[in-house]
């Protein structure tokens, strides 16, 4: 839930508290009039004074008493689909109808049962109907021949259909902003508040390197909010059963049935073991690299010696390492090479090549 929504809830509670308690104070004005000193012992002063005092107290007390429960209730409702909300009302209505049918015979019981049992029946059967429909609404709708959306995000609120959960590493990496700007991402980007808190913690680190990474992550996040063609939401959801950030992300991904976007190898493995879909930007980068086959020619600048004798090493524009046999003679020069082998490793792709015969290109 956004901070604006929370502020609206608090403001509404202040108004409600001021109005309700103000009315109570007005009605109690006659009772407190005898307690006022003689100059103020007047009906108008008593009513107005009590109304203002009770109104101010209600405006201050209502947010403290009811903001958290109402925010929790709003959060739960916001995470429900339209089908779940409709099913809840149907279950509640069915429970209250059954309680109404039982109210007449229950009311005829002797005291103290007669006055109490109809109310308890309404609460009990209403809660029972709501719970049953919330758990079994799909089966009930299937029996009633009501078709539900079968999309993967059917149980999510409209603004979270098929969301992508971003973790800290992928935000700090920065490439997610470039990928999003291209329009290839067709889903909302969700950043939980605890991920934002971790970014802020890293940005405030005394270690200069960590501090720079954290600040870059915050800048990437601002860029996402400014340039992304899809909505970027910061949500307050924080699973209480999880402690670490990775555990919270996995819990949210399970709850919303959505993938996690990350560059973290450990999070990738743990989430995959728990059945959570993971989108790894490093794997995406490897997948979109130019396909090369043995015998193909390309140009590369040799910038450093290789591990073996007389090897030279260069890099393509996408960062792919090219190991050139007998390339040490062309150090700091751009040469045409012929691909001899392409090796795919866990760290990425590596290309082996040898210089094309007498095909030197102008050096820088």
ABEGO torsion letter per residue (X at the ends): XBAAAAAAAAAAAAAAAAAAAAAAAAAAAAAAAAABBAAABBAAAAAAAAAAAAAAAAAAAAAAAAAAAAAAAAAAAAABBAAAAAAAAAAAAAAAAAAAAAAAAAAABBOAAAAAAAAAAAAAAAAAAAAAAAAAAAAAAAAAGBBBBABAAAABBAAABGBBBBBAAAAAAGAAAAAAAAGABABBBBBBAAAAAAAAAAAABABAAAAAAAAAAAAAAAAAAAABABBBBBBABBBAABABAAAAAAAAAAAAGBBBBBABAAAAAAAAAAGBBBBBAAAAAAAABBBBBBGBBBBBBBABBBABBGBBBBBBAAGBBBBBBGAAAABGBBBBBBBABBBBBAAEBBBBBBBBBGBBBBBX
